[in-house]
Amino acid sequence: MLVLNLLGLALIALIVWWFWLYKPPTTTDAGNAEIVVENGVYSPARIQLAADQPAVLHFLRKDKSPCAEMVVFPDLDISAELAVDKTVDVRLPPLSKGEYAFTCQMQMYRGTLVVA
Protein backbone atom coordinates (compact mmCIF):
# COMPACT_ATOMS: atom_id res chain seq x y z
CA MET A 1 0.00 0.00 0.00
CA LEU A 2 2.86 2.40 0.79
CA VAL A 3 4.48 1.72 -2.59
CA LEU A 4 1.21 2.46 -4.38
CA ASN A 5 0.83 5.77 -2.52
CA LEU A 6 4.42 6.76 -3.34
CA LEU A 7 3.89 5.95 -7.01
CA GLY A 8 0.71 8.04 -7.01
CA LEU A 9 2.53 11.01 -5.44
CA ALA A 10 5.37 10.67 -7.94
CA LEU A 11 2.88 10.69 -10.81
CA ILE A 12 1.15 13.79 -9.43
CA ALA A 13 4.52 15.54 -9.08
CA LEU A 14 5.42 14.64 -12.67
CA ILE A 15 2.12 16.01 -13.97
CA VAL A 16 2.53 19.27 -12.02
CA TRP A 17 6.09 19.66 -13.29
CA TRP A 18 5.16 18.91 -16.94
CA PHE A 19 2.15 21.22 -17.19
CA TRP A 20 3.02 24.09 -14.83
CA LEU A 21 6.67 24.16 -13.81
CA TYR A 22 8.65 23.05 -16.89
CA LYS A 23 10.05 25.98 -18.86
CA PRO A 24 11.47 24.97 -22.24
CA PRO A 25 14.56 26.78 -23.53
CA THR A 26 14.16 30.08 -25.35
CA THR A 27 15.54 30.53 -28.81
CA THR A 28 16.57 33.94 -30.03
CA ASP A 29 16.16 34.62 -33.71
CA ALA A 30 15.78 37.59 -35.99
CA GLY A 31 12.39 36.40 -37.20
CA ASN A 32 13.11 33.06 -38.83
CA ALA A 33 12.57 30.28 -36.24
CA GLU A 34 11.83 26.57 -36.71
CA ILE A 35 9.44 24.95 -34.24
CA VAL A 36 9.13 21.16 -34.09
CA VAL A 37 5.75 19.81 -32.95
CA GLU A 38 6.47 16.46 -31.33
CA ASN A 39 5.64 14.43 -28.21
CA GLY A 40 3.00 16.87 -27.01
CA VAL A 41 5.15 20.00 -27.07
CA TYR A 42 6.40 22.79 -29.29
CA SER A 43 10.19 22.78 -29.35
CA PRO A 44 11.24 25.46 -28.68
CA ALA A 45 8.13 26.71 -26.92
CA ARG A 46 9.47 30.21 -26.13
CA ILE A 47 10.65 32.21 -29.08
CA GLN A 48 12.17 35.65 -28.80
CA LEU A 49 11.52 38.03 -31.69
CA ALA A 50 12.52 41.61 -32.39
CA ALA A 51 9.76 44.19 -31.99
CA ASP A 52 8.37 45.98 -35.05
CA GLN A 53 9.88 43.40 -37.44
CA PRO A 54 7.93 40.87 -39.54
CA ALA A 55 8.74 37.24 -38.74
CA VAL A 56 8.33 33.82 -40.29
CA LEU A 57 7.94 30.77 -38.05
CA HIS A 58 8.54 27.37 -39.63
CA PHE A 59 6.44 24.65 -37.98
CA LEU A 60 7.47 21.02 -38.57
CA ARG A 61 4.80 18.64 -37.28
CA LYS A 62 6.09 15.17 -36.37
CA ASP A 63 3.29 14.36 -33.92
CA LYS A 64 0.35 12.55 -35.57
CA SER A 65 -2.03 13.48 -32.75
CA PRO A 66 -5.17 15.30 -33.98
CA CYS A 67 -4.48 18.03 -31.43
CA ALA A 68 -1.25 18.92 -33.26
CA GLU A 69 -2.92 19.64 -36.60
CA MET A 70 -3.53 23.35 -35.92
CA VAL A 71 -1.50 26.19 -34.47
CA VAL A 72 -3.45 29.21 -33.24
CA PHE A 73 -2.22 32.68 -32.30
CA PRO A 74 -5.37 33.97 -30.53
CA ASP A 75 -4.12 37.52 -29.86
CA LEU A 76 -3.13 37.94 -33.50
CA ASP A 77 -6.16 36.24 -35.08
CA ILE A 78 -3.81 33.93 -37.03
CA SER A 79 -4.04 30.16 -37.40
CA ALA A 80 -2.51 27.53 -39.66
CA GLU A 81 -3.10 23.88 -40.43
CA LEU A 82 0.01 21.74 -39.92
CA ALA A 83 0.58 18.70 -42.13
CA VAL A 84 2.51 15.72 -40.76
CA ASP A 85 6.23 15.68 -41.71
CA LYS A 86 5.98 18.91 -43.69
CA THR A 87 7.19 22.38 -42.82
CA VAL A 88 4.47 25.05 -42.77
CA ASP A 89 5.46 28.71 -42.75
CA VAL A 90 3.46 31.08 -40.57
CA ARG A 91 4.07 34.73 -41.38
CA LEU A 92 3.66 37.21 -38.57
CA PRO A 93 3.21 40.95 -38.97
CA PRO A 94 5.45 43.40 -37.09
CA LEU A 95 4.52 43.03 -33.41
CA SER A 96 4.67 45.42 -30.49
CA LYS A 97 6.71 44.50 -27.42
CA GLY A 98 5.03 41.93 -25.20
CA GLU A 99 4.23 38.23 -24.98
CA TYR A 100 1.90 36.45 -27.38
CA ALA A 101 0.66 32.91 -26.80
CA PHE A 102 0.34 30.23 -29.44
CA THR A 103 -1.44 26.92 -28.88
CA CYS A 104 -3.12 24.01 -30.58
CA GLN A 105 -6.88 24.30 -31.03
CA MET A 106 -7.48 22.52 -27.70
CA GLN A 107 -4.77 24.53 -25.88
CA MET A 108 -2.82 21.43 -24.82
CA TYR A 109 0.31 22.35 -26.80
CA ARG A 110 1.49 25.77 -25.62
CA GLY A 111 4.09 28.27 -26.67
CA THR A 112 4.96 31.92 -26.23
CA LEU A 113 6.38 34.58 -28.51
CA VAL A 114 8.49 37.01 -26.50
CA VAL A 115 8.74 40.25 -28.47
CA ALA A 116 11.40 42.63 -27.21
N, CA, C and O of each residue as an XYZ file, in Angstrom:
464
protein
N       0.817     -1.191      0.000
C       0.000      0.000      0.000
C       0.866      1.263      0.000
O       0.534      2.240     -0.671
N       1.952      1.247      0.735
C       2.856      2.396      0.787
C       3.486      2.655     -0.580
O       3.622      3.804     -1.000
N       3.865      1.589     -1.262
C       4.479      1.724     -2.590
C       3.480      2.342     -3.567
O       3.848      3.194     -4.376
N       2.240      1.923     -3.497
C       1.209      2.462     -4.376
C       0.994      3.956     -4.119
O       0.845      4.734     -5.062
N       0.978      4.354     -2.855
C       0.833      5.766     -2.519
C       2.024      6.580     -3.005
O       1.843      7.687     -3.510
N       3.229      6.058     -2.864
C       4.424      6.759     -3.340
C       4.417      6.906     -4.854
O       4.793      7.952     -5.382
N       3.990      5.863     -5.552
C       3.889      5.947     -7.009
C       2.849      6.983     -7.424
O       3.057      7.720     -8.388
N       1.744      7.042     -6.712
C       0.714      8.044     -7.007
C       1.228      9.458     -6.788
O       0.965     10.341     -7.604
N       1.956      9.688     -5.700
C       2.534     11.005     -5.440
C       3.572     11.377     -6.489
O       3.645     12.530     -6.915
N       4.371     10.406     -6.904
C       5.374     10.670     -7.945
C       4.689     11.041     -9.261
O       5.154     11.936     -9.967
N       3.616     10.379     -9.590
C       2.882     10.686    -10.815
C       2.266     12.090    -10.744
O       2.302     12.835    -11.723
N       1.712     12.440     -9.604
C       1.150     13.786     -9.427
C       2.246     14.835     -9.574
O       2.041     15.855    -10.231
N       3.405     14.594     -8.968
C       4.522     15.540     -9.078
C       4.975     15.681    -10.526
O       5.271     16.790    -10.972
N       5.032     14.587    -11.261
C       5.419     14.635    -12.670
C       4.422     15.447    -13.487
O       4.824     16.240    -14.339
N       3.149     15.264    -13.246
C       2.115     16.015    -13.968
C       2.218     17.504    -13.661
O       2.136     18.328    -14.572
N       2.396     17.858    -12.396
C       2.530     19.270    -12.018
C       3.751     19.877    -12.683
O       3.689     20.986    -13.213
N       4.863     19.152    -12.657
C       6.092     19.662    -13.288
C       5.878     19.845    -14.790
O       6.234     20.893    -15.328
N       5.315     18.870    -15.471
C       5.160     18.907    -16.935
C       4.256     20.050    -17.391
O       4.585     20.749    -18.349
N       3.120     20.249    -16.717
C       2.149     21.225    -17.194
C       2.332     22.631    -16.625
O       1.912     23.601    -17.255
N       2.956     22.765    -15.437
C       3.015     24.092    -14.830
C       4.421     24.586    -14.504
O       4.638     25.797    -14.478
N       5.356     23.725    -14.260
C       6.672     24.165    -13.812
C       7.754     24.107    -14.882
O       8.714     24.876    -14.823
N       7.623     23.219    -15.853
C       8.651     23.051    -16.885
C       8.688     24.264    -17.795
O       7.660     24.672    -18.334
N       9.857     24.837    -17.966
C      10.055     25.981    -18.860
C      11.042     25.570    -19.948
O      12.236     25.441    -19.673
N      10.572     25.363    -21.172
C      11.474     24.973    -22.243
C      12.446     26.097    -22.574
O      12.184     27.260    -22.268
N      13.568     25.750    -23.198
C      14.557     26.776    -23.533
C      14.008     27.794    -24.533
O      13.141     27.490    -25.352
N      14.540     29.002    -24.436
C      14.159     30.076    -25.347
C      15.159     30.118    -26.494
O      16.363     29.964    -26.289
N      14.659     30.323    -27.675
C      15.541     30.528    -28.809
C      15.449     31.987    -29.231
O      14.364     32.566    -29.249
N      16.564     32.566    -29.561
C      16.572     33.940    -30.035
C      16.831     33.912    -31.524
O      17.753     33.244    -31.993
N      16.022     34.634    -32.260
C      16.159     34.619    -33.710
C      15.669     35.938    -34.254
O      14.837     36.600    -33.634
N      16.165     36.315    -35.378
C      15.779     37.587    -35.995
C      14.508     37.449    -36.816
O      14.304     38.224    -37.751
N      13.662     36.507    -36.506
C      12.385     36.400    -37.202
C      12.289     35.226    -38.142
O      11.466     35.238    -39.057
N      13.114     34.201    -37.941
C      13.106     33.061    -38.828
C      13.351     31.790    -38.011
O      14.409     31.174    -38.141
N      12.393     31.388    -37.172
C      12.574     30.283    -36.242
C      11.890     29.017    -36.736
O      10.864     29.086    -37.413
N      12.457     27.859    -36.399
C      11.832     26.572    -36.708
C      11.329     25.945    -35.419
O      12.080     25.814    -34.452
N      10.062     25.559    -35.402
C       9.436     24.945    -34.243
C       9.018     23.536    -34.622
O       8.286     23.340    -35.592
N       9.483     22.553    -33.857
C       9.125     21.157    -34.085
C       7.964     20.810    -33.155
O       8.021     21.071    -31.953
N       6.922     20.224    -33.718
C       5.751     19.806    -32.948
C       5.861     18.294    -32.778
O       5.638     17.529    -33.716
N       6.213     17.876    -31.550
C       6.474     16.459    -31.329
C       6.317     16.121    -29.849
O       6.680     16.915    -28.981
N       5.775     14.942    -29.571
C       5.638     14.428    -28.207
C       4.859     15.373    -27.292
O       5.181     15.495    -26.111
N       3.857     16.029    -27.818
C       2.996     16.865    -27.007
C       3.512     18.247    -26.689
O       2.941     18.937    -25.844
N       4.593     18.677    -27.354
C       5.145     20.004    -27.067
C       5.615     20.681    -28.349
O       5.881     20.036    -29.363
N       5.706     22.005    -28.266
C       6.401     22.785    -29.291
C       7.843     22.909    -28.828
O       8.096     23.208    -27.661
N       8.781     22.682    -29.723
C      10.188     22.785    -29.346
C      10.925     23.645    -30.356
O      11.094     23.226    -31.501
N      11.363     24.816    -29.974
C      11.240     25.462    -28.676
C       9.840     26.032    -28.494
O       9.133     26.315    -29.461
N       9.462     26.193    -27.240
C       8.131     26.708    -26.923
C       8.159     28.195    -26.582
O       7.106     28.830    -26.521
N       9.334     28.756    -26.361
C       9.472     30.207    -26.133
C      10.402     30.744    -27.195
O      11.554     30.326    -27.306
N       9.891     31.666    -27.966
C      10.649     32.208    -29.084
C      10.747     33.715    -28.912
O       9.737     34.401    -28.753
N      11.958     34.213    -28.944
C      12.167     35.648    -28.800
C      12.298     36.265    -30.179
O      13.082     35.802    -31.009
N      11.517     37.322    -30.418
C      11.521     38.028    -31.690
C      11.775     39.512    -31.455
O      11.506     40.036    -30.374
N      12.288     40.170    -32.466
C      12.518     41.613    -32.393
C      11.194     42.343    -32.610
O      10.391     41.950    -33.456
N      10.977     43.396    -31.848
C       9.764     44.193    -31.986
C       9.771     44.946    -33.313
O      10.828     45.295    -33.840
N       8.588     45.185    -33.835
C       8.375     45.977    -35.052
C       9.065     45.403    -36.284
O       9.401     46.139    -37.212
N       9.277     44.084    -36.293
C       9.876     43.399    -37.437
C       8.970     42.238    -37.847
O       8.509     41.500    -36.976
N       8.700     42.053    -39.128
C       7.927     40.872    -39.536
C       8.743     39.615    -39.252
O       9.972     39.661    -39.211
N       8.057     38.502    -39.059
C       8.735     37.243    -38.736
C       8.065     36.095    -39.483
O       6.889     36.159    -39.841
N       8.848     35.047    -39.704
C       8.331     33.817    -40.291
C       8.710     32.681    -39.350
O       9.886     32.480    -39.044
N       7.706     31.942    -38.895
C       7.942     30.774    -38.054
C       7.711     29.536    -38.910
O       6.707     29.444    -39.616
N       8.623     28.599    -38.850
C       8.536     27.367    -39.631
C       8.146     26.233    -38.692
O       8.948     25.817    -37.855
N       6.932     25.734    -38.823
C       6.437     24.650    -37.976
C       6.620     23.324    -38.702
O       6.160     23.158    -39.831
N       7.295     22.379    -38.047
C       7.466     21.019    -38.568
C       6.729     20.074    -37.633
O       7.163     19.842    -36.505
N       5.621     19.531    -38.102
C       4.799     18.639    -37.276
C       5.252     17.203    -37.461
O       5.184     16.658    -38.563
N       5.721     16.583    -36.360
C       6.088     15.169    -36.367
C       5.085     14.339    -35.580
O       5.041     13.116    -35.714
N       4.286     15.002    -34.765
C       3.286     14.358    -33.916
C       2.021     14.125    -34.721
O       1.471     15.069    -35.290
N       1.543     12.876    -34.780
C       0.353     12.550    -35.566
C      -0.939     12.750    -34.793
O      -2.019     12.472    -35.313
N      -0.845     13.223    -33.575
C      -2.031     13.477    -32.751
C      -2.930     14.512    -33.432
O      -2.427     15.484    -33.996
N      -4.255     14.317    -33.388
C      -5.166     15.300    -33.983
C      -5.038     16.689    -33.351
O      -5.322     17.697    -33.998
N      -4.617     16.736    -32.105
C      -4.476     18.027    -31.431
C      -3.361     18.862    -32.069
O      -3.389     20.090    -31.994
N      -2.396     18.214    -32.688
C      -1.252     18.916    -33.258
C      -1.512     19.471    -34.654
O      -0.626     20.097    -35.236
N      -2.698     19.259    -35.203
C      -2.919     19.640    -36.595
C      -3.156     21.128    -36.824
O      -3.180     21.571    -37.972
N      -3.332     21.909    -35.761
C      -3.526     23.352    -35.917
C      -2.624     24.095    -34.942
O      -2.363     23.627    -33.834
N      -2.156     25.256    -35.370
C      -1.503     26.190    -34.466
C      -2.312     27.476    -34.529
O      -2.677     27.948    -35.606
N      -2.587     28.036    -33.349
C      -3.455     29.207    -33.241
C      -2.727     30.288    -32.448
O      -2.174     30.028    -31.380
N      -2.738     31.496    -32.987
C      -2.223     32.685    -32.300
C      -3.444     33.533    -31.963
O      -3.815     34.400    -32.754
N      -4.087     33.308    -30.801
C      -5.370     33.965    -30.529
C      -5.298     35.486    -30.480
O      -6.231     36.152    -30.931
N      -4.223     36.054    -29.948
C      -4.123     37.516    -29.856
C      -3.910     38.178    -31.215
O      -4.171     39.370    -31.380
N      -3.437     37.401    -32.183
C      -3.130     37.945    -33.497
C      -4.171     37.573    -34.543
O      -4.110     38.047    -35.678
N      -5.123     36.730    -34.168
C      -6.158     36.237    -35.079
C      -5.525     35.532    -36.287
O      -5.932     35.736    -37.431
N      -4.517     34.696    -35.997
C      -3.809     33.930    -37.027
C      -3.867     32.465    -36.642
O      -3.700     32.122    -35.472
N      -4.103     31.597    -37.618
C      -4.037     30.156    -37.401
C      -3.532     29.497    -38.669
O      -3.605     30.066    -39.758
N      -3.014     28.276    -38.507
C      -2.513     27.531    -39.665
C      -2.702     26.040    -39.418
O      -2.584     25.558    -38.292
N      -2.996     25.333    -40.487
C      -3.102     23.883    -40.426
C      -1.724     23.287    -40.681
O      -1.040     23.675    -41.628
N      -1.318     22.341    -39.832
C       0.008     21.739    -39.924
C      -0.101     20.318    -40.461
O      -0.783     19.480    -39.870
N       0.554     20.048    -41.554
C       0.580     18.703    -42.133
C       1.708     17.890    -41.484
O       2.736     18.446    -41.097
N       1.510     16.590    -41.370
C       2.515     15.717    -40.761
C       3.749     15.640    -41.656
O       3.639     15.459    -42.869
N       4.925     15.779    -41.042
C       6.225     15.677    -41.709
C       6.439     16.702    -42.820
O       7.205     16.459    -43.753
N       5.778     17.825    -42.724
C       5.977     18.910    -43.686
C       6.142     20.214    -42.922
O       5.516     20.422    -41.883
N       6.986     21.084    -43.445
C       7.187     22.382    -42.820
C       6.138     23.363    -43.347
O       5.939     23.495    -44.554
N       5.479     24.041    -42.419
C       4.471     25.048    -42.765
C       4.967     26.391    -42.244
O       5.293     26.531    -41.065
N       5.020     27.370    -43.133
C       5.461     28.711    -42.754
C       4.274     29.532    -42.260
O       3.224     29.582    -42.901
N       4.460     30.170    -41.115
C       3.455     31.083    -40.570
C       4.094     32.462    -40.534
O       5.067     32.691    -39.816
N       3.541     33.361    -41.304
C       4.066     34.728    -41.382
C       3.366     35.603    -40.349
O       2.139     35.626    -40.247
N       4.180     36.316    -39.596
C       3.659     37.207    -38.570
C       3.927     38.655    -38.958
O       4.989     38.965    -39.497
N       2.986     39.533    -38.691
C       3.214     40.953    -38.968
C       4.169     41.537    -37.927
O       4.461     40.874    -36.932
N       4.656     42.744    -38.127
C       5.449     43.397    -37.086
C       4.628     43.486    -35.797
O       3.474     43.915    -35.816
N       5.225     43.082    -34.696
C       4.521     43.032    -33.414
C       5.095     44.037    -32.432
O       6.288     44.338    -32.455
N       4.233     44.548    -31.577
C       4.668     45.425    -30.491
C       5.300     44.577    -29.394
O       5.087     43.366    -29.339
N       6.071     45.210    -28.529
C       6.707     44.497    -27.423
C       5.640     43.848    -26.546
O       4.571     44.413    -26.318
N       5.956     42.654    -26.063
C       5.027     41.927    -25.200
C       5.163     40.435    -25.416
O       6.072     39.976    -26.108
N       4.258     39.681    -24.823
C       4.228     38.235    -24.984
C       2.928     37.833    -25.657
O       1.855     38.333    -25.318
N       3.040     36.922    -26.616
C       1.902     36.453    -27.383
C       1.892     34.924    -27.325
O       2.886     34.277    -27.653
N       0.771     34.360    -26.910
C       0.657     32.907    -26.796
C       0.342     32.289    -28.150
O      -0.299     32.908    -28.998
N       0.808     31.049    -28.337
C       0.338     30.234    -29.444
C       0.074     28.840    -28.912
O       0.819     28.341    -28.068
N      -0.990     28.204    -29.405
C      -1.437     26.917    -28.884
C      -1.995     26.064    -30.013
O      -2.127     26.513    -31.152
N      -2.320     24.819    -29.665
C      -3.120     24.012    -30.578
C      -4.574     24.422    -30.369
O      -4.859     25.241    -29.495
N      -5.483     23.878    -31.141
C      -6.878     24.295    -31.032
C      -7.494     23.900    -29.695
O      -8.486     24.505    -29.287
N      -6.950     22.917    -29.004
C      -7.482     22.517    -27.696
C      -6.650     23.074    -26.541
O      -6.927     22.774    -25.380
N      -5.647     23.871    -26.845
C      -4.767     24.526    -25.883
C      -3.982     23.549    -25.010
O      -3.676     23.855    -23.858
N      -3.656     22.375    -25.554
C      -2.822     21.427    -24.822
C      -1.346     21.652    -25.159
O      -0.491     21.550    -24.279
N      -1.045     21.951    -26.400
C       0.313     22.348    -26.803
C       0.366     23.858    -26.586
O      -0.539     24.578    -27.006
N       1.426     24.338    -25.930
C       1.490     25.770    -25.622
C       2.863     26.336    -25.925
O       3.890     25.686    -25.727
N       2.849     27.559    -26.409
C       4.093     28.268    -26.674
C       3.889     29.747    -26.473
O       2.762     30.226    -26.345
N       5.012     30.479    -26.445
C       4.958     31.922    -26.231
C       5.947     32.620    -27.140
O       7.099     32.202    -27.258
N       5.496     33.680    -27.780
C       6.378     34.584    -28.508
C       6.741     35.718    -27.551
O       5.861     36.397    -27.021
N       8.020     35.915    -27.337
C       8.485     37.011    -26.496
C       9.042     38.069    -27.436
O      10.091     37.871    -28.048
N       8.344     39.188    -27.553
C       8.737     40.252    -28.472
C       9.386     41.369    -27.662
O       8.760     41.984    -26.799
N      10.654     41.611    -27.965
C      11.397     42.627    -27.208
C      12.076     43.602    -28.150
O      12.749     44.529    -27.699
